[in-house]
Amino acid sequence: MLSSMTGPTTDETAAPTSSEERPVGWWHRGHPVFAALTGFFAGLVFVVVVPGAYAAVLAALMDYEAAEDLFPFVLVTLAVPIALLVPPVTRRFARYMLLGETPAEPIKTLPLVMEEPRGRKKPPRHLADLTAAERKALLEEQGLPGFRAKQLSTHYFARLVDDPEQMTDLPAGQRADLVGALLPELMTPLRTMEADKGTTRKVLWKLFDGALVESVLMRYPDRATMCVSSQAGCGMACPFCATGQGGLQRNMSTAEIVEQVVAGARSLARGEVPGGPGRVSNVVFMGMGEPLANYKAVIGAVRRLTDPNPDGLGMSARGVTVSTVGLVPRIKQLATEGIPVTLALSLHAPDDELRNELVPINTRFSVAETVDAAWEYARTTKRRVSIEYAMMRGINDQAWRADLLADVLNARGDWGWVHVNLIPLNPTPGSKWTASDPADEREFVRRLEAKGIPTTVRDTRGSDIDGACGQLAATE
């Protein structure tokens, strides 16, 4: 789903976008004089024509000869409806006239789902769900030697073994019981798709209860990144995301999340990915699901990934990125965990009016509240926050929104707490959303950088196998 953050294609002579080029004549839409005149006549319609027509209709119905005498009464009765109607109408009208925005159809979204459906069976307990002490205690409860827990952990996290027959330091008579107690099968690979000459691999997994999820391994010359899912489906209902439009099936367990990374590590260690044997250096929680809506399991997975061998994979916390659409209370809680992971905030719009439609959770936590929480995370952890921004043609890629985004971020300080990661929108089946014009993208970058905001454009991988950002839908 996610790939590396690379710098934008720089072009010092990049021309302004077509939306910035305004005709000179006052009679053209986009000229301030034309906008003022049309605004004046629109005001007449609201304040004079509509009330006048209303008064005339009332006079006719009441058989009253002097309709003009009813005009003050009509203005008073229409005051509230006009006050409610005029601001949003005139605001969109002004954007159409001055900024060239074409009024779009209302964006249809699914309802937000914050809790997984009840009644689903839990995945089998696995050593990755447990701390080292808990693994030992579990074996002892089942009448098995507790010290074997460390051996099993070594096989799983350090040696990356998935065949019990290779665990030769375990007694043959106890091996099946030990493996059954701490290493039950969690998920089955159904399909592997490759792109970028085999260096991008998307795996479709079937979980124990039939739920489907996907993960993506991306190998680069200097690193290998695993993009993992944290939920089967997603309840955040973002209309431009294939996962969000599929709804939420259930949360994944800590071990199910970790197994995606371990499986990728095995593929690298065994030389199954072009480039020779290697290791996973980065993990991004940007696959299916909203990670912070499955907070306990995700934090457990982060701890297993960063625990030293053999208790965990021994990764650096700085190589782990946790993404969120903006669950403010959980962002604040994450800042207190003492794990310096990178926070990636999927903002996608700098204003509440648009973000309410693109990212429905914004109706609960505004742009200001969300960005404040991200700033507090950066202040507490001393880790730079990444603002994720999917560029959508004619929706959120206007130059003025780049200026507004920069102002929103700079209002919290310019001490290097944030950078913006622009994402060229990836196509999804049947979607009306399309990627921004390259010229608009360049202008967006130029405006952000002009205001001192470090900006990168994501080098998206895997779009031809539906493995890029927003494309994971987990279908057989």
Residue pairs with C-beta under 8 A, 6 or more apart in sequence:
1 214
1 216
1 227
1 284
1 286
1 287
1 462
1 467
1 468
1 469
1 470
1 471
1 472
2 216
2 218
2 225
2 227
2 284
2 286
2 458
2 469
3 200
3 218
3 225
3 458
3 459
3 460
3 461
3 462
3 468
4 218
4 220
4 223
4 225
4 458
4 459
4 461
5 386
5 421
5 456
5 458
5 459
6 456
6 457
6 458
6 459
7 456
7 457
8 422
8 441
8 442
8 445
8 455
8 456
8 457
9 442
9 457
11 442
14 439
14 442
14 443
14 446
15 439
16 399
16 443
17 399
17 437
17 439
17 440
17 442
17 443
18 437
18 439
18 440
19 99
19 100
19 398
19 399
19 440
20 399
20 443
22 28
22 30
22 31
23 30
23 31
24 31
25 31
26 33
26 34
27 34
28 34
29 35
29 96
29 97
29 100
30 97
30 98
30 99
30 100
32 98
34 97
35 94
35 97
35 98
38 93
38 97
39 90
39 93
39 94
39 97
42 90
42 93
46 82
46 85
46 86
47 82
50 78
51 71
51 74
51 75
51 78
52 67
52 71
54 74
54 78
55 67
55 68
55 70
55 71
55 73
55 74
56 67
58 64
58 67
58 70
58 74
59 65
59 66
59 67
59 70
64 70
92 101
92 103
95 101
96 102
96 103
99 398
99 400
101 394
101 398
102 394
104 394
104 395
106 357
107 239
107 357
107 358
108 239
109 237
109 238
109 239
109 357
109 360
110 237
110 239
110 244
110 245
110 247
111 237
112 235
112 236
112 237
112 360
112 361
112 363
112 364
113 235
113 236
113 237
113 247
113 248
114 235
114 293
116 231
116 235
116 248
116 249
116 250
116 251
116 294
117 248
117 249
117 250
120 209
120 250
121 208
121 209
122 253
123 186
123 207
123 208
123 209
123 252
123 253
123 255
123 256
124 184
124 185
124 186
124 208
125 138
125 184
125 255
126 182
126 183
126 184
126 186
126 253
126 255
126 259
127 135
127 149
127 152
127 153
127 156
127 182
127 183
127 255
128 156
128 254
128 255
128 258
128 259
128 262
128 301
128 304
129 253
129 254
129 255
129 300
130 138
130 182
131 311
132 149
132 150
132 153
132 307
132 311
135 149
135 150
135 152
135 153
135 182
136 146
136 147
136 149
136 150
137 146
138 149
138 181
138 182
139 145
139 146
139 148
139 149
139 178
139 181
139 182
140 146
142 177
142 181
144 174
144 177
144 178
144 181
145 174
148 170
148 174
148 178
149 182
150 310
151 167
151 169
151 170
152 167
152 170
152 178
152 179
152 182
152 183
153 310
153 311
154 309
154 310
155 161
155 166
155 167
155 183
156 183
156 262
157 262
157 309
157 310
157 311
157 312
157 313
157 314
158 309
158 310
159 166
160 262
160 265
160 266
160 269
161 167
162 266
164 170
164 175
164 176
164 179
164 183
167 175
167 179
170 178
170 179
185 208
186 207
186 208
186 253
186 255
186 256
186 259
187 205
187 206
187 207
187 208
187 213
187 256
187 259
187 260
188 205
188 206
189 203
189 204
189 205
189 206
189 263
190 204
190 205
190 206
190 212
190 476
191 203
191 204
191 476
192 201
192 202
192 203
192 204
193 201
193 202
193 204
193 465
193 467
194 200
194 201
194 202
194 465
195 202
195 461
195 462
195 464
195 465
195 467
196 218
196 461
196 462
197 274
198 273
198 274
199 218
199 219
199 220
199 273
199 274
199 275
200 216
200 217
200 218
200 219
200 461
200 462
200 465
200 467
201 216
201 217
201 264
201 267
201 273
202 214
202 215
202 216
202 462
202 465
202 466
202 467
203 214
203 215
203 216
203 217
203 260
203 263
204 212
204 213
204 214
204 474
204 476
205 212
205 213
205 214
205 215
205 260
206 212
207 213
207 232
207 252
207 256
209 250
211 232
211 249
211 250
212 232
212 474
212 475
212 476
213 229
213 231
213 232
213 252
213 256
213 260
213 287
213 288
213 474
214 229
214 287
214 288
214 467
214 472
214 473
214 474
215 226
215 227
215 228
215 229
215 260
215 263
215 264
215 287
216 226
216 227
216 287
216 461
216 462
216 467
216 472
217 224
217 225
217 226
217 227
217 264
217 267
217 268
217 273
217 280
218 224
218 225
218 226
218 227
218 461
218 462
219 225
219 268
219 273
219 274
219 275
219 278
221 275
223 281
223 282
224 264
224 268
224 273
224 278
224 279
224 280
224 281
224 282
225 280
225 281
225 282
225 283
225 284
226 260
226 261
226 264
226 280
226 282
226 283
226 284
227 284
227 286
227 287
228 257
228 260
228 261
228 283
228 284
228 285
228 287
228 301
229 252
229 257
229 260
229 287
229 288
229 289
229 472
229 474
230 251
230 252
230 257
230 285
230 287
230 288
230 289
230 290
230 291
230 294
230 297
230 298
230 301
231 248
231 249
231 250
231 251
231 252
231 288
231 289
231 290
231 293
231 294
232 248
232 249
232 250
232 251
232 252
232 288
232 289
232 474
233 243
233 246
233 247
233 248
233 249
233 250
233 288
233 289
233 474
234 241
234 243
234 244
234 246
234 247
234 248
234 288
234 289
234 290
235 247
235 248
235 290
235 293
236 244
236 290
236 293
236 325
236 359
236 360
236 361
237 244
237 245
237 360
238 244
238 325
238 346
238 348
238 358
238 359
238 360
239 245
239 357
239 358
239 433
240 358
240 390
240 392
240 425
240 428
240 431
240 433
240 470
241 428
241 470
242 428
242 429
242 431
242 466
242 470
242 471
242 472
242 473
243 288
243 289
243 470
243 472
243 473
243 474
246 473
246 474
248 289
251 289
251 293
251 294
251 297
252 289
252 294
252 297
253 297
254 296
254 297
254 298
254 300
254 301
254 304
257 297
257 298
257 301
258 301
258 304
258 305
258 313
260 287
261 280
261 283
261 305
261 313
262 313
264 280
265 279
265 280
265 313
267 273
268 277
268 278
268 279
268 280
269 277
269 278
269 279
270 277
271 277
280 313
280 315
281 315
281 319
282 319
282 320
282 321
283 305
283 315
283 319
283 320
283 321
284 320
284 321
284 323
284 344
285 291
285 298
285 320
285 321
285 322
285 323
286 321
286 323
286 344
286 469
287 472
288 472
288 474
290 324
290 325
290 327
291 298
291 322
291 323
291 324
292 298
292 322
292 324
292 327
292 330
292 331
292 334
293 327
293 330
295 330
295 333
298 322
299 334
299 337
299 339
302 317
302 320
302 322
302 339
302 341
303 312
303 339
304 311
304 312
304 313
305 312
305 313
305 315
305 320
306 312
306 313
306 314
306 315
306 316
306 317
306 320
306 339
307 313
307 314
308 314
317 339
317 340
317 341
318 340
318 341
318 342
318 383
320 339
320 341
320 342
321 341
321 342
321 343
321 344
321 386
322 334
322 341
322 342
322 343
322 344
323 344
323 345
323 346
323 388
324 330
324 331
324 343
324 344
324 345
324 346
325 345
325 346
325 359
325 361
326 345
326 346
326 347
326 359
326 361
326 362
326 365
326 370
326 373
327 361
327 365
328 365
328 369
328 370
328 373
331 343
331 345
331 370
331 373
331 374
331 376
331 377
332 373
332 376
332 377
334 341
334 343
334 377
335 376
335 377
335 380
335 381
336 380
340 381
340 382
340 383
341 383
342 383
342 384
342 385
342 386
343 374
343 377
343 378
343 381
343 383
343 385
343 386
344 385
344 386
344 387
344 388
344 421
345 370
345 371
345 374
345 385
345 386
345 387
345 388
346 359
346 388
346 390
347 355
347 359
347 367
347 370
347 371
347 387
347 388
347 389
347 405
348 355
348 358
348 359
348 388
348 389
348 390
348 396
349 355
349 358
349 359
349 362
349 367
349 396
349 401
350 367
350 401
350 404
350 405
350 407
350 408
351 367
351 401
351 404
352 362
352 366
352 367
354 395
354 396
354 401
355 362
355 367
356 362
356 363
358 392
358 395
358 396
362 370
365 373
367 408
368 408
371 408
371 409
371 412
372 412
374 385
374 387
374 418
375 385
375 412
375 413
375 417
375 418
377 383
377 385
378 384
378 385
378 417
378 418
379 417
384 416
384 417
384 418
384 419
385 417
385 418
385 419
386 418
386 419
386 420
386 421
387 405
387 409
387 418
387 419
387 420
387 421
388 421
388 423
389 396
389 405
389 420
389 421
389 422
389 423
390 396
390 423
390 424
390 425
390 469
390 470
391 397
391 422
391 423
391 424
391 425
391 435
391 436
391 440
391 441
391 444
392 425
392 433
392 434
392 435
392 436
393 425
393 433
393 434
393 435
393 436
393 437
393 440
395 433
397 436
397 437
397 440
397 441
397 444
398 440
399 440
399 443
399 444
399 447
401 444
402 443
402 444
402 447
402 448
403 447
403 451
405 420
405 448
405 453
406 447
406 448
406 450
406 451
406 452
406 453
407 451
409 418
409 420
409 453
410 451
410 452
410 453
412 418
414 452
416 454
418 453
418 454
419 453
419 454
419 455
419 456
420 448
420 453
420 454
420 455
420 456
421 455
421 456
421 457
421 458
422 441
422 444
422 445
422 455
422 456
422 457
422 458
423 457
423 458
423 460
423 469
424 435
424 436
424 441
424 457
424 458
424 460
425 433
425 434
425 435
425 436
425 470
426 435
426 460
426 463
426 468
426 469
426 470
426 471
427 433
427 434
427 435
427 463
427 471
428 466
428 470
428 471
428 473
436 444
441 457
445 455
445 457
448 455
449 455
458 469
460 468
460 469
461 467
461 468
462 468
462 471
463 471
466 472
466 473
